[in-house]
């Protein structure tokens, strides 16, 4: 071995020659591979890969298919908001009390919580097939709700719909993270939840259109209910043409299938491209101490809290999922038309129109947020959005109190404007792209499927409490309900500032390294910057990992 080669290995860098022709190296070891984002960029700079190759198009097609899972959720969330503005729907279904309204809304969260028991399907039959099965159940639930003639049948259909949606949703982000290339992860994954708003647009405007066309006819709400089949049906048809996750293949012991995935979809069919060995090295490093899963492992959730580091990851998942649903915005989203009524908008057509406008604005804001979150950083966006909630809910509570006590129409209009501000400028911009992305990022490969099940469970619990209690609270304590969220959201700001790590610009493997630090928040902020301090910190954490004995003398990367 030459002096230059020896120096290269001392610096823990895998040469391009070795990555391209590993058989020429007599001692390929994981501690010789530069697994950082910089290492990946160096490979792409010297060996560029076109994004428009036919194999890459299949990955983008798979992303579009998964985006429809989010669109399905958006359709449901806004559909019920629109239907509650139609007296004929409430009358036909026999929904009269506020508790009945809350039950119809909250049963969706119950179904999603129950679905978390079945997220192991993602590790058993694969991410792709589990998403397909969930979408089939969504279609069955949609059919039942569409033909329902009473509230009991309607609630049963919504439970099935939400159960299937819960299975698909808990795996969708994990699947996206695992099939896209590292340099496209932030853009392609953060846009996932912004497609929620496309579902909202379809739901709100279809309800507005059918109400304008059919008036009090049952078709005004039956047609939007049948349209629930559109997105999950497309997922069922398209997902079978998408590839399976390479990490799933690797966890099942099929290293060749994982490698073939990287050859075909990341290296555009070039078996000797160094990016193949790089990606396999990442998998090897992240899954070194993870044994092949047995049946009992699929039901073992102790992995989420087995070590202090794993507990930190899971705590971030719990916090992010709870904050996303318990910051007051799910109340505004689900009961938007009810809040408009409280603010003096009595005409049902006008309420449906305002609901539709809000959906369009939400999509625009979420899309902008998904494009900027990779540049601004996760911590900044979380802090910006949550601080905005505090201010907006304080103003909304004041406007609602003034209108209800004095009948001041200007206060009512200001309250409506504030709903649009908090929903779009802050929630859709920040939380919509980050809600599913951030939890999936902070989880390790071995934890990801079960961790996203935890995400779904906590999110469902928070949303259930919100949606069931909200109509009762809005009726009995009125504007004080929003005052509560002022103080709660202020508490969230404190938690985010002191405990949320930064993942901007970091690969999944680099995020793993962050949790080796005694102060993950500080290390994450340092590593997220593009400077020498970041490189030094990454090198230090890599050394910590190697000193802990996570080494491998010889890999069969190719």
N, C-alpha and C positions, 0 to 999 in steps of 0.2 A: 504493500500500500504506500502511495506517495505521501510526502509531507503535507501537500495541500489537502489530500483526501483525509489524512489523519486530523488535520486542523478542522476540516469541515465536520467530522464526526464529533470532535471535542465540543464544538459549538451546537451540537444537537440539531444539525440540519441534514436533511436527506438530499443528496445531489440529484439534479435532473436526470443524469445518466443512470443513477440507481433506480429512480422512480420509473424510468422508461424501460430499463432492462435490469430488473432486480436480480437476475441470475448472475450478473457480473459482480455482485457484492458478496463477500464471504461472511459478512456479519450484519445483516440488516436487522436493526432493533428499533422498537418503537421510540426509544429515547433519542434516535437519530432523525426522527421525522419532525419537521417544523409544521405543527398542526394549527398554528395561529392563522388568523384571517390574513395576515401579511403574507404568510407562506402560500396561501391559496391565490392571492392576488399576483404574487410573483410567478406562479405557474401559468396563470391566465395571460400574463403579460408576455411571457416567452413562448407560450403555446396557446394562442387564442382559440376559442371555440365559438362558432357562430350560433347565435340564438335562434336562427330561423331554419335550422335543419329540421327535416321531417320528423325525426325522433323527438326533438324538443317540442314540436307542435303537439305531440301526444301528451306530454306533461302539462302543457298549457290547457289542453282539452280536459284533462283530469281535474285541473284547478277549477275550470268553469263548472264542471259537474259538481264539485264539492261546494262551490259558491252557492249553488241552488239549495243546499241544506240550510244555509243562513237565510236565503230568500224565503224558504218555507216558514221559518220562525217569524220573520218579519210580517208575512202575510197574516198569520194567525194573530199576532199581537195587535195589529191595526184593524183586522176584520171585526173582532168583538167590540172594539171601541166604536166602530161605525154602526154595527148592528144595534148597540145599546141606544143609539140615537133614533132608532126606528120603533115607534110604538107598536106597530103591527107584529114585529118580531117578538117583542116582549109578551104581547098578548097571545100569540099563537103558541109560544113555548110555555106559557103560564108562569112567567117570571115576574113577580110583583114586589117582593120585599128587597131591602138593601142586602140582607143576608143571602137571599137567593142570587142576587147579582154577584156578590162576592164569591159564592160557591162555584158559579159557572166560570168565573175568571180563574179562581185559584185551583180548580181541579187540574188545570194544565200543569201547574207546578207540582202537584201530587204525582201525576204521571211521570214527569221528568225525574223526580226524586226516586221513584220506584225503578226507573230505567237504569239507575246507577249500579244496581245489583248485577246487571248484565253486561257491563263494559268489558268484562273478561273475554267476551266474544272477540274483541279486537286482538287479543293475544292468542286466541284459540283457533279461529277460522280466518283471521286476517282482518286488517283495517277495512279493506275494500268490501269484502263480503258482509261484514257486520253493518257497514253503512247501508248496503243494499237491503239487508233484512229489516233494518229500522225504517227505511223509506217505504217498504211494502206495508208495514204495519201502519204508517202514516196514511197511506192510501185507503186502507180499510177503515180507519177512524174517520177520514174525511167523507167517505160514502155514508157511514152511519149518521154523522151530523147533518148531512145534506138531506136525508130522507126523514129525519126525526120529526115527530109531531108533538112531543112533550119534552119537558125539561129533563126528565130522568134519562130518556134515550139520548138526548143531546149531550148531557154530561158524560154518559158512558162512552159516546163516540169521541168526545174531547179527551177523555182519559186515554183511550187507545192511541189517538193521534199524538198526544203529548208523550206517551210512552215510547212510541217509535221514534219520534223526534229527539227524545232524550238520548237514545242509543246512538243515533246518527250524529248528533251535535257533539257528544262527548268524545267522538273519535275523529271528527272532521279536521280540527286544527292539527292534531297529532299527525294525521295522514299528510296534510299539506307540508308541515315542517320536515317530514321525513322523505318526501319525494322531490322537493325543489332543491336547486343548487344553492350553496351558501350565499353567493353574491346576490341572489334574487329573493332570499328568504323574507326579508323585512317587507319588501314591496308586495310580493304575491300573497303573503300571509296576513298582513295588516289590512288588506283590502277585503278579506273574507267577510268580516262582520259588517262592513259598510254596505254589502249587498243585502243585508237585512232590510235596509230602507227601500230597496227595489220591491221587495215583498209588500212593504207598507204602502208604496205608491200604487201597486196593482190593486191591493185591497181597498184602500180609501177611495180611489177614483172609480173602481167598478161599483162599489156601494153607492157612491154619489150618482153615477150614471144610471144604475138600475132604479134608484129612488126617483130620479127625475123622470124616467121613462115609464115606470110601472106604478108609481105612487104607492098606494096602500095595498097593492096586490102582493101575494106571497112570493111572486117572482122577484120582487125587489130585494129580498134577502136569500132566496133559494139559489139564484144564479151566483152570487158571490161565494156561497157555501160550496157549490159544485166546483168553482174555480180553485178551491183548495187542492184539488187533485193535480193541477198543472205542474207545479215544481217538483213534488216528490215523484210524480210519474216520470218526469224527465230524468231525475236522478237514477231511478230504477233502470231506465233504458240505456243510459250513457255510462254508468259506473263500471259496467262489465267490460268496457273497452279500455279501461284505465289499468295501469300496471299496479302490482302490489308493492307495499313499502319494503325497501331493502332492509330496514332495521327489523321488520317482522321476519323476513327470511333469515337474517343473521341470528335472531333470538331462537328460531326454530332449528338452528344448526345447519342451515342451507347457505353456506358461505359462497358457493359458486353462483347461486341465484342472485345473491346480493351484489356480487362482483359484476355479473352480467347486466344487472340493472344499471350500474354506473357506466359500464362500457357503452351500452345502447343509448341511454338517455342523458347522461352528463358529458360523455366523451364523443357523442355522435357516431358510435360504432367503432371508434379507434381503440383497439385493445391495448396498444402500447402507450397511449396518452398518459402522462404522469398524474393527471387528475384522478385516474382510476385507483392507483396505489394510494394517493393522498386520502381519498374518501374511505377506502378500506382501512387505512391506518387510523382514521378518526373513529370508525366503528370499533376497531380492535381496542383502542385506548379507552373509549367510553364504556365498553362492555366487557372489559378484561375480567372483572370479578363477578360477572353475572352468569350463573350456570344456565344451561338449557332448561326451559320451563317444563315442569310437570303439571299434571292436572290440578293438584292441590295448590300449586303456586298461583293459579289464576284467581283463587279466592282469598289469598293471603294479603291483607291490606296492612300488615305490620311493617311492610317495606317503606311505607310513607312516613313512619316515625321511628324507624329502627335505630338511627344514629342522630346525634345532635344536628348534623348537617342536613340530613333528610327532613328532620322536624322543622328546620328553618325554611326549607323549600316548601313544605306542605303548609306552613304558617302563612307564607306569602300567597299561596294559592287560595287559602281560606279567606284571607283579607281582601284580595283582589276580587274574588267572586262575590263576597258579601257586599263590598262597597259598590260594585256594579249594579246591584239590585236593591240596595237599601240606602240609597242616597237621596231618595225622593223622586227620582226621575221615572221609575217604573209606575209610580202613582200617576204622574202627569201623562205618561204614555198610554196606559190602559184606560184611564178615566178622563181623558182629554175633553170629550164631549160633555161629560158631567160637570167638569170644572168650568167649561164655557157657560153652561146653564147657570151655575152659581154666580158667574160674572155678568149675567144679564142677557146672554145670547139665547133667546127662547125658540127661534125658528129652526126646525130640525134640518132643513136644507142648508141653511147658512152654517150650522155646526158641522155638517158633513163636508161642506166646501172648505172650511177652515182646517178641518182635519186633513183633507187632501193636500192643501197648501203646505201644511206642516210636514207631511211625508216627503214632499219634493225638496223642501229646504233641508230636511234631515239628511237626505241622500247626498246633496251637494256638500254639506258640512262634513259628513263622514268620509266622503271621497277625498276632500282636501286634507282632512286629518290623516287618512291612511297614507297619503303621499308625503306628508311632512313629519310623521312620527319617527321615521328613520333618521331624520336630520336633527330634530329637536331633542330627541331622547325620551325614554319612557318616563323617567322621574319628573322631568319638566312638564310633560303633558298631563300626567296624573295630578301634579300639584296645581297647575294652571286650571284644569277643569274643576277640581274639587273646591278650590278657593272661589271659583265663579259660582258654584252652587250656593255657598254660604251667603254671598251678596244677593244673588237673585231670589233665593227663597225668603230672605228678609224683606226685600221689596215686594214680592208677591203676597206675603202675609199682610203687609201694610195696606196694599191695594185692595185685597179681599176684605179686610176689616173695615176699611173706609167705605167701600161699596155697600156692604151688608148693613152697616150702621147708619149711613146717610143716603144711600142710593145715588151717590155721585158717579155719573156715567164716565167721566174722565178717568176716575180711579179704576173702573171696570176695564176700559180700553187699555190703560197702562198695565193692568194685570195680564191681559191677553198678550200684549207685546212681550211681557217678561217671560211668559211661558215659551214663546218662540225663542227668546234669547237663551234661556237656560237649557232648552232642549236641543238647540242647534249650535250655538256659539261655544257651548261648553261640553254637553254630554255627547252629542253626535260627533263632534270634532275629536274629542279625546277618548272617552270610554268606549264608544262603538268599535273603533279599530283595535283597541287594546284589550278588551274584555276576554276574548278567547286566546289572544296571542301571548300575552304576558305570562299567564299560568303555564302554558305549554312550554315556553322558553325556559322558565326557571326549574322545571322538572328534569331529572336525568332520564336517559333512555329507558332504563329498567322501571322507573316510576311512572312514565308518562301516561300510559293507558289508564292505570288505576288512579293516578293523580288527577287526570281529567274527569274521571268518575266522581272523585271528591269535589272537584270544581262544580260539576253539574248538581251534586247533592246540596252543597252549600248555597249555590245560586238559586236552586229551586226552593229551598227552605226560606231564604230571605224574600224571594218573590211571592211565595205563598202567604207569608205573614203580611206583606204589603198589600197584595190584591184582595185578601179576605177582610183585613181590618180597615182598609182605606175607605170604602163606602160608608161604613159605620162611623168612622172617625170624622169624615167630611160632613156627615149629617149632624153629629153631636157636638164636636169641639171646633168644627169649622176651621178658621184661619190658624188656630193654635196648633193644628196638625203640621202646618208648614213651619211654624216657629220651632217645633221639635227638631226638624231636619236642619235648621240653621246651626243648632248646637251639635247635633250628631256629625254633620259634615265638617265642622271645625275640628272635631276629634279625629276624623279621618285624615285631615291635612297633617296633623301631628304624627300619626302612625306612618303615613307615606314618607314624610321627610326623614324620619329616623330609622326606618326599617326596610323600605323598598330599594332593591338594588337596581343599578342601571345595566341594561343589556344592549344598548345602542352599539352597533358595529362589531358585536362579538359573535363568534360562531357558537354553536351549542356546546362544543367541547371547551371553549374558553369560558363559557358561563359555568360549566362544571368546576373549572379551576377556581372561580371566584369564591365558591363555598369552602375552599380549603383555607381561606384567609380567616384570621381571628376577627377581622372587621370587614365583612363582605361588602357593606355599603361603600366604605371608603375605597376598597380595592376596585370595586366595579366602576366607580367614578373615574379613578385613575386609568383603568384599562380601556375605558370607552373613548379616551382621547387618542388622537393620532400623533404621538410624540415619543421621545426617548424614554420618558418616565413610564409610559404605558408598556413599552417593550420590556423594560427592566422588571416591572411588576409581574408581567406574564411569565417571564423567564424564572423569576423567584418562585412563583406559584407552581410552575412546572417542576422545578427542582424539589419543592415540598412533596409533590405527588410521587416523584420518583423515589425520594427518601423514605416514603411510607411503604415502599415495597411493591408499588404498582408498576412493575417492569415486565418485560417479555423479551426473552433472548432471541427468539426466531419466530417470525410470523409467516403464514402462508398467504400473503396478500394477493398473490397471483398464482 
